[in-house]
Amino acid sequence: MTGQSDARAGGDRAVVLGGSMAGLLAARTLSETYREVVVVDRDPLTDGTGARRGVPQGRHAHGLVAQGQQILEELFPGLTDDLIRSGVRVGDFSGDIRWYFGGRRMRPSRSGLLSLAATRPVLEDHVRRRVFAIPHVVARTGHTIDGLETDGGGRRVVGVRVTPEGEDTTTLEAALVVDATGRGSRTPVWLEELGYERPPEDRVGVRLAYTTRHYRLRTDPFGDDIAIIPAATPSHPRGAFFYPVPGGEGHVQLSLTGVLGDHPPTDPEGYEAFARSLPIPDIHDAITDAEPLDDPVTIRFPASVRRRYESLRRFPEGFLVVGDAVCSFNPVYAQGMTVAAREALTLRRHVRAAGPLSATRFFADVARDVQAPWSLAAGSDLGYPGVEGRRTVMTRFANAYTTGLQRAAVHDARLSEAFVRAAGLVAPPQSIMRPDLLLRVARHAVVHPRTRPVPGTPPRPGAVPRH
């Protein structure tokens, strides 16, 4: 059992709200301590590789950066091999992905870090199967989550009120309740209703949209590579994620991205024109004679939001928050699932510790899990002049330096490797500013000055105009 004993009926039970990746990973680590772990969700959590209603971004490009792959392999030994057997392509995070910044390809390197070209539904399905194969982890699906149940003084959460479909509301008692319900988390409202303060929030308004379509290609543009990614940058704000997916020979997923209201259209002609406007021709050339397998679909992401639970002076006992419910990142940086995996390990450490479970100490550690990815993503987004948010002198310097590093990495594989290690969250963001790397960036700025416009800077004929 757990170190925070409770005499109630739910004393040996942990309840996880939400069957998201964050919820599944939390359930996995809680299963090591609690005799019963219940995952509650409105959606069915059955086997299958289709996008769930509660995960609208499941239809679009997802990435599991290097540290995420490492943690998932630790929690689920053999998962990577299972994914490969199911048709997922795995490759080196630097050497087998064609990374383009500002329209120029970073020089590949063999980083030794793995990247999985898996769709979110496929990855989630493999993780879900592993989690619910644990005998004392159970799912309660078709349940609406109505609110928290507390003791008389509101100091401790002792369960959660749920309404099963077609039935009356009931209370599911628990020694610990974990909110993993994502960006739409109602915890700030619940705290207010219980007489606590809402957490302060940091917001970076990027007004991003993904528009995604699947194709069957007639030719193979990838070769031995697993993805082609012209990343959006302030100089080239339109981006794309293009990679093969399981489902059949030549099946690919293409997610186009645009920020600040310049969103990829959903009509087929507009979608192809947007692809044509990318700073490299490879993607549009590949889909020109391809067979579309569906219509383009869009999801909008207005802002990255970080809820500062670590700053609250009071918080109810027996209750924690993880995943996007704490921090929702701009998805183009592919950090969300990896940060959720980090937090799952933090959760494991705290529930195993002797003595009462402290929300204050837990949220302080979660803030450390979040800080580096948030600095990288929010800081990069603030490089776009139209993005809302506070810019410091350090933010401006970091963005200017990163742009210089990306230009230099076109010629220098050591800089490519340093960049992908930071982007893969296996090294801190400041690692790209080591003195030896600063010197390499400065030297390339002299040897390879940017004297010519990058190809694709203006859009090619027929491109969708910027709004």
QUINOR-V928407 format. One record per residue. N is the residue number from 1. RES is the residue in three letters. SS is DSSP state (alpha for helix, beta for strand, coil for the rest). Layout:
BEGIN
<<N	RES	SS> <N	RES	SS>>
END
This chain:
BEGIN
<<1	MET	coil> <2	THR	coil> <3	GLY	coil> <4	GLN	coil> <5	SER	coil> <6	ASP	coil> <7	ALA	coil> <8	ARG	coil> <9	ALA	coil> <10	GLY	coil> <11	GLY	coil> <12	ASP	coil> <13	ARG	beta> <14	ALA	beta> <15	VAL	beta> <16	VAL	beta> <17	LEU	beta> <18	GLY	coil> <19	GLY	coil> <20	SER	coil> <21	MET	alpha> <22	ALA	alpha> <23	GLY	alpha> <24	LEU	alpha> <25	LEU	alpha> <26	ALA	alpha> <27	ALA	alpha> <28	ARG	alpha> <29	THR	alpha> <30	LEU	alpha> <31	SER	coil> <32	GLU	coil> <33	THR	coil> <34	TYR	coil> <35	ARG	coil> <36	GLU	beta> <37	VAL	beta> <38	VAL	beta> <39	VAL	beta> <40	VAL	beta> <41	ASP	coil> <42	ARG	coil> <43	ASP	coil> <44	PRO	coil> <45	LEU	coil> <46	THR	coil> <47	ASP	coil> <48	GLY	coil> <49	THR	coil> <50	GLY	coil> <51	ALA	coil> <52	ARG	coil> <53	ARG	coil> <54	GLY	coil> <55	VAL	coil> <56	PRO	alpha> <57	GLN	alpha> <58	GLY	alpha> <59	ARG	alpha> <60	HIS	coil> <61	ALA	coil> <62	HIS	coil> <63	GLY	coil> <64	LEU	beta> <65	VAL	coil> <66	ALA	alpha> <67	GLN	alpha> <68	GLY	alpha> <69	GLN	alpha> <70	GLN	alpha> <71	ILE	alpha> <72	LEU	alpha> <73	GLU	alpha> <74	GLU	alpha> <75	LEU	alpha> <76	PHE	coil> <77	PRO	coil> <78	GLY	coil> <79	LEU	alpha> <80	THR	alpha> <81	ASP	alpha> <82	ASP	alpha> <83	LEU	alpha> <84	ILE	alpha> <85	ARG	alpha> <86	SER	coil> <87	GLY	coil> <88	VAL	coil> <89	ARG	beta> <90	VAL	beta> <91	GLY	beta> <92	ASP	beta> <93	PHE	coil> <94	SER	coil> <95	GLY	coil> <96	ASP	coil> <97	ILE	beta> <98	ARG	beta> <99	TRP	beta> <100	TYR	beta> <101	PHE	beta> <102	GLY	coil> <103	GLY	coil> <104	ARG	beta> <105	ARG	beta> <106	MET	coil> <107	ARG	coil> <108	PRO	coil> <109	SER	coil> <110	ARG	coil> <111	SER	coil> <112	GLY	coil> <113	LEU	coil> <114	LEU	beta> <115	SER	beta> <116	LEU	beta> <117	ALA	beta> <118	ALA	coil> <119	THR	coil> <120	ARG	alpha> <121	PRO	alpha> <122	VAL	alpha> <123	LEU	alpha> <124	GLU	alpha> <125	ASP	alpha> <126	HIS	alpha> <127	VAL	alpha> <128	ARG	alpha> <129	ARG	alpha> <130	ARG	alpha> <131	VAL	alpha> <132	PHE	alpha> <133	ALA	coil> <134	ILE	coil> <135	PRO	coil> <136	HIS	coil> <137	VAL	beta> <138	VAL	beta> <139	ALA	beta> <140	ARG	beta> <141	THR	coil> <142	GLY	coil> <143	HIS	beta> <144	THR	beta> <145	ILE	beta> <146	ASP	beta> <147	GLY	beta> <148	LEU	beta> <149	GLU	beta> <150	THR	beta> <151	ASP	coil> <152	GLY	coil> <153	GLY	coil> <154	GLY	coil> <155	ARG	coil> <156	ARG	beta> <157	VAL	beta> <158	VAL	beta> <159	GLY	beta> <160	VAL	beta> <161	ARG	beta> <162	VAL	beta> <163	THR	beta> <164	PRO	beta> <165	GLU	coil> <166	GLY	coil> <167	GLU	coil> <168	ASP	coil> <169	THR	beta> <170	THR	beta> <171	THR	beta> <172	LEU	beta> <173	GLU	beta> <174	ALA	coil> <175	ALA	coil> <176	LEU	beta> <177	VAL	beta> <178	VAL	beta> <179	ASP	beta> <180	ALA	coil> <181	THR	coil> <182	GLY	alpha> <183	ARG	alpha> <184	GLY	alpha> <185	SER	coil> <186	ARG	coil> <187	THR	alpha> <188	PRO	alpha> <189	VAL	alpha> <190	TRP	alpha> <191	LEU	alpha> <192	GLU	alpha> <193	GLU	alpha> <194	LEU	coil> <195	GLY	coil> <196	TYR	coil> <197	GLU	coil> <198	ARG	coil> <199	PRO	coil> <200	PRO	beta> <201	GLU	beta> <202	ASP	beta> <203	ARG	beta> <204	VAL	beta> <205	GLY	beta> <206	VAL	beta> <207	ARG	beta> <208	LEU	beta> <209	ALA	beta> <210	TYR	beta> <211	THR	beta> <212	THR	beta> <213	ARG	beta> <214	HIS	beta> <215	TYR	beta> <216	ARG	beta> <217	LEU	coil> <218	ARG	coil> <219	THR	coil> <220	ASP	coil> <221	PRO	coil> <222	PHE	coil> <223	GLY	coil> <224	ASP	coil> <225	ASP	coil> <226	ILE	coil> <227	ALA	beta> <228	ILE	beta> <229	ILE	beta> <230	PRO	beta> <231	ALA	beta> <232	ALA	coil> <233	THR	beta> <234	PRO	coil> <235	SER	coil> <236	HIS	beta> <237	PRO	coil> <238	ARG	coil> <239	GLY	beta> <240	ALA	beta> <241	PHE	beta> <242	PHE	beta> <243	TYR	beta> <244	PRO	beta> <245	VAL	coil> <246	PRO	coil> <247	GLY	coil> <248	GLY	coil> <249	GLU	coil> <250	GLY	coil> <251	HIS	beta> <252	VAL	beta> <253	GLN	beta> <254	LEU	beta> <255	SER	beta> <256	LEU	beta> <257	THR	beta> <258	GLY	beta> <259	VAL	coil> <260	LEU	coil> <261	GLY	coil> <262	ASP	coil> <263	HIS	coil> <264	PRO	coil> <265	PRO	coil> <266	THR	coil> <267	ASP	coil> <268	PRO	alpha> <269	GLU	alpha> <270	GLY	alpha> <271	TYR	alpha> <272	GLU	alpha> <273	ALA	alpha> <274	PHE	alpha> <275	ALA	alpha> <276	ARG	alpha> <277	SER	coil> <278	LEU	coil> <279	PRO	coil> <280	ILE	coil> <281	PRO	coil> <282	ASP	alpha> <283	ILE	alpha> <284	HIS	alpha> <285	ASP	alpha> <286	ALA	alpha> <287	ILE	alpha> <288	THR	coil> <289	ASP	coil> <290	ALA	coil> <291	GLU	beta> <292	PRO	beta> <293	LEU	coil> <294	ASP	coil> <295	ASP	coil> <296	PRO	coil> <297	VAL	beta> <298	THR	beta> <299	ILE	beta> <300	ARG	beta> <301	PHE	beta> <302	PRO	beta> <303	ALA	beta> <304	SER	beta> <305	VAL	beta> <306	ARG	beta> <307	ARG	beta> <308	ARG	beta> <309	TYR	alpha> <310	GLU	alpha> <311	SER	alpha> <312	LEU	coil> <313	ARG	coil> <314	ARG	coil> <315	PHE	coil> <316	PRO	coil> <317	GLU	beta> <318	GLY	coil> <319	PHE	beta> <320	LEU	beta> <321	VAL	beta> <322	VAL	coil> <323	GLY	alpha> <324	ASP	alpha> <325	ALA	alpha> <326	VAL	coil> <327	CYS	beta> <328	SER	beta> <329	PHE	coil> <330	ASN	coil> <331	PRO	alpha> <332	VAL	alpha> <333	TYR	alpha> <334	ALA	coil> <335	GLN	coil> <336	GLY	alpha> <337	MET	alpha> <338	THR	alpha> <339	VAL	alpha> <340	ALA	alpha> <341	ALA	alpha> <342	ARG	alpha> <343	GLU	alpha> <344	ALA	alpha> <345	LEU	alpha> <346	THR	alpha> <347	LEU	alpha> <348	ARG	alpha> <349	ARG	alpha> <350	HIS	alpha> <351	VAL	alpha> <352	ARG	alpha> <353	ALA	coil> <354	ALA	coil> <355	GLY	coil> <356	PRO	coil> <357	LEU	coil> <358	SER	coil> <359	ALA	alpha> <360	THR	alpha> <361	ARG	alpha> <362	PHE	alpha> <363	PHE	alpha> <364	ALA	alpha> <365	ASP	alpha> <366	VAL	alpha> <367	ALA	alpha> <368	ARG	alpha> <369	ASP	alpha> <370	VAL	alpha> <371	GLN	alpha> <372	ALA	alpha> <373	PRO	alpha> <374	TRP	alpha> <375	SER	alpha> <376	LEU	alpha> <377	ALA	alpha> <378	ALA	alpha> <379	GLY	alpha> <380	SER	alpha> <381	ASP	alpha> <382	LEU	coil> <383	GLY	coil> <384	TYR	coil> <385	PRO	coil> <386	GLY	coil> <387	VAL	coil> <388	GLU	beta> <389	GLY	coil> <390	ARG	coil> <391	ARG	coil> <392	THR	coil> <393	VAL	alpha> <394	MET	alpha> <395	THR	alpha> <396	ARG	alpha> <397	PHE	alpha> <398	ALA	alpha> <399	ASN	alpha> <400	ALA	alpha> <401	TYR	alpha> <402	THR	alpha> <403	THR	alpha> <404	GLY	alpha> <405	LEU	alpha> <406	GLN	alpha> <407	ARG	alpha> <408	ALA	alpha> <409	ALA	coil> <410	VAL	coil> <411	HIS	coil> <412	ASP	coil> <413	ALA	alpha> <414	ARG	alpha> <415	LEU	alpha> <416	SER	alpha> <417	GLU	alpha> <418	ALA	alpha> <419	PHE	alpha> <420	VAL	alpha> <421	ARG	alpha> <422	ALA	alpha> <423	ALA	alpha> <424	GLY	coil> <425	LEU	coil> <426	VAL	coil> <427	ALA	coil> <428	PRO	coil> <429	PRO	alpha> <430	GLN	alpha> <431	SER	alpha> <432	ILE	alpha> <433	MET	alpha> <434	ARG	coil> <435	PRO	alpha> <436	ASP	alpha> <437	LEU	alpha> <438	LEU	alpha> <439	LEU	alpha> <440	ARG	alpha> <441	VAL	alpha> <442	ALA	alpha> <443	ARG	alpha> <444	HIS	alpha> <445	ALA	alpha> <446	VAL	alpha> <447	VAL	alpha> <448	HIS	coil> <449	PRO	coil> <450	ARG	coil> <451	THR	coil> <452	ARG	coil> <453	PRO	coil> <454	VAL	coil> <455	PRO	coil> <456	GLY	coil> <457	THR	coil> <458	PRO	coil> <459	PRO	coil> <460	ARG	coil> <461	PRO	coil> <462	GLY	coil> <463	ALA	coil> <464	VAL	coil> <465	PRO	coil> <466	ARG	coil> <467	HIS	coil>>
END
